[in-house]
Amino acid sequence: MKRGLIVDDATVMRMRLRDILQTRYEVVGEAENGQKAVELYGNLKPDFVTMDITMAEMNGMDALKSLIAKFPDAKIVMVSAMGQKAMVFEALGQGARDFIIKPFEPDRVLMAIDRLFE
């Protein structure tokens, strides 16, 4: 079973993503900011990451850049609010594999993660 790391500063969003992902994947960790995500990734070695863009301490863009620099094969799906289209395109250019727009539909989340492993 593929293993994932959920990164979002909102507890309710992490819970929602966990509920969706656990129907098909194992969630091995959660982080509330990018700094913790980078630390956890090195320890847990997940198969994929869902990464919120806007977070305190270290935002998702900086965490994405850090993870891709250290782990070029990292499979990261960005999670963003509706008004962050420019950041989504920047993230894709920096190595993110896909994106999910909040509020998200379970089918869209699972489709984004499934495509990582096709």
C-alpha positions in Angstrom: 0.0 0.0 0.0 1.3 3.5 -0.9 2.1 5.7 2.0 1.3 9.5 2.2 2.2 12.5 4.3 -0.5 15.3 4.7 0.7 18.9 5.2 -1.8 21.6 6.1 -2.0 24.2 8.8 -5.7 23.6 9.3 -6.5 20.5 11.5 -9.9 20.1 9.8 -8.3 20.0 6.4 -5.8 17.3 7.5 -8.7 15.3 9.0 -10.7 15.6 5.8 -7.7 14.6 3.6 -6.9 11.7 5.9 -10.5 10.4 5.7 -10.4 10.6 1.9 -6.9 9.1 1.5 -7.3 6.3 3.9 -9.9 4.7 1.7 -7.0 3.7 -0.7 -3.7 4.7 0.9 -1.9 4.6 4.3 -1.4 8.0 5.9 1.9 7.7 7.7 2.2 11.3 9.0 0.8 14.8 9.2 2.5 18.2 9.5 1.1 21.6 10.2 3.8 23.6 8.4 6.5 23.1 5.7 9.4 22.9 8.1 7.9 20.0 9.9 7.0 18.4 6.6 10.6 18.5 5.4 11.7 16.8 8.7 9.0 14.2 8.6 9.7 13.4 4.9 13.3 12.5 5.7 12.2 10.2 8.5 9.1 8.6 7.0 10.0 8.4 3.3 6.4 8.6 2.1 5.4 7.7 -1.4 3.5 11.0 -1.8 2.8 14.3 -0.1 -0.2 16.6 -0.2 1.1 20.1 0.5 -0.9 23.2 1.4 0.5 26.4 -0.1 -0.3 28.9 2.6 1.1 28.0 6.1 3.1 29.7 8.8 6.8 29.1 9.6 7.5 27.6 6.2 5.0 27.8 3.4 4.2 25.1 0.9 6.2 26.7 -1.9 9.4 26.8 0.2 8.8 23.2 1.5 8.3 22.0 -2.1 11.6 23.6 -3.2 13.4 22.1 -0.2 12.0 18.6 -0.7 12.6 18.5 -4.4 16.2 19.7 -3.8 16.8 16.9 -1.3 14.6 14.3 -2.8 14.2 14.9 -6.6 11.8 12.0 -7.0 9.4 13.3 -4.4 5.8 13.1 -5.5 4.1 16.2 -4.2 0.5 17.3 -4.9 -0.2 20.9 -4.0 -3.4 21.9 -2.2 -4.6 25.5 -2.8 -7.5 27.8 -2.3 -9.3 29.1 -5.4 -7.5 32.4 -5.7 -4.0 30.9 -5.9 -3.8 30.0 -9.5 -0.5 31.8 -10.2 1.1 29.9 -7.2 -0.2 26.6 -8.5 1.5 27.2 -11.9 4.7 28.2 -10.1 4.5 25.0 -8.0 4.1 22.9 -11.0 7.2 24.5 -12.5 9.1 23.8 -9.3 8.4 20.1 -9.4 4.9 19.5 -8.0 3.1 16.7 -9.8 -0.5 18.0 -9.6 -2.7 20.2 -7.6 -6.1 20.0 -5.7 -8.3 23.1 -5.2 -10.1 23.6 -1.9 -12.8 22.8 -1.2 -11.9 19.5 -2.7 -14.0 16.6 -3.9 -13.0 13.1 -2.7 -12.9 11.8 -6.3 -10.5 14.6 -7.4 -8.2 14.0 -4.5 -8.0 10.2 -5.2 -7.6 10.9 -8.9 -4.6 13.2 -8.3 -2.9 10.7 -6.1 -3.7 7.7 -8.3 -2.1 9.4 -11.3 1.2 9.7 -9.4 1.6 6.0 -9.7 0.4 5.3 -13.3 
